């Protein structure tokens, strides 16, 4: 399996597996496969697809078009580039390193067998794994020679030094490659292991359970390069890994080749493996995987001290993996929250982050109040004002209007040039939605008075907005494709609200009869206006105007 090793603009690091069957999109938008927290990255900056036996990096959206800041491979701009192992991709201030499937297979792919487990084993409880208490055991009471005792003390001091260095390194590292590189380095430096394999629980497998977890190899180191090819072909005993994961206990299988219980275990006996250690990666949230170490010398074996060392390394590695995954999750949530918060109220953003599966393609019919607003006189202003002032005005206008919509429980559906569309009653509906929509419209008109005061100081012409609202049933949900969708509403209700906005004069708020009836308790007066004829409606549509400059509870009919 090929991998992308990602470091974004903020220094956050994680990995993304690539599959020939799945398109990988890269960008700032939260629905990408790789979400970059990078202001220089486009929302949909690039994508990777598998074609003609290779992964190909393509600049821009899947639907077409190029990114604003381009894509660079090894410092050179690329529009389409077949990826090779080790290629470094630059997107804005983010870097992605491609690791090819062939290289990963050479380094980390292993085979398993499912033969029975023998009895020659030593188990270490999960409590000891988490607390790391094994290294603090009292020294054996059997007499030892001074030289042997001194050597033992030196070894323990070296191990403690290595573990201290590991804890310092892993406390600030959020890259799984670096984590397992450090873990295997310590194991090889402090134990006689001939092979170490890091196994991670496959979070992408739905049928996951504690009794039979799916483990994928993510790193492997072999001591003797002359025997590296042979070692990489040696299978791992799945019976051992299952037991370790299920019982949350580290296991030392001693002198396996001599144990009649292991007579049928091909993965141990066939290559003369005398000793195996497997320690679980246990953290507060569960068991992330295991560290598997074995000896390929038929006349060598691990000791209890080796088991204790590998168990302690596994405990620290588990904490580092937990931190890395939490860091990655928080980074993605931070980017997603920043993007969603531009269009949705905070409570909706929180719902999306807590229950992402509840927001899928498809819609439901529900009653909503739709609000359209559009700037009048904007074309004339933009013709005479400098472009930078026009952009500043639009940003100021949209920021103020969005805050008002959110404050009244609305959802910002989209910006439409110099206008906008908002929904009240989606995704969650309440009886107060029509009143909230009318209150929001009034607050928007009053905010325009403040904006115009600023425009007067800047010696620019005044602008005004027309607003239209209608209440009715619409189809609401995520609409689009699997790669690109947006939360919106469609239907006749939306169309009529748009028609009302088009008929509204500058500074005017027009309501349909349905909205006026539903918002009868609103603190504004509604004045009936002459019915209007709109497209796709045979009969004229009764409308009302909000007298937003006066407050009251009466409704004139």
Beta strands, then each sheet from edge to edge (+ up, - down):
strand 1: 2-7
strand 2: 13-18
strand 3: 24-27
strand 4: 34-35
strand 5: 46-51
strand 6: 54-59
strand 7: 72-73
strand 8: 76-77
strand 9: 80-82
strand 10: 88-91
strand 11: 94-99
strand 12: 112-113
strand 13: 121-124
strand 14: 195-201
strand 15: 215-222
strand 16: 236-237
strand 17: 250-254
strand 18: 275-283
strand 19: 286-295
strand 20: 362-376
strand 21: 411-416
strand 22: 419-424
strand 23: 464-480
strand 24: 485-490
strand 25: 509-512
strand 26: 524-532
strand 27: 541-551
sheet 1: 2+ 1- 11+ 10- 7+ 8-
sheet 2: 4+ 3+ 5- 6+ 9-
sheet 3: 12+ 16+
sheet 4: 13+ 17- 18+ 19- 14+ 15-
sheet 5: 21+ 22- 20+ 23- 24+
sheet 6: 21+ 22- 20+ 23- 25- 27+ 26-
end
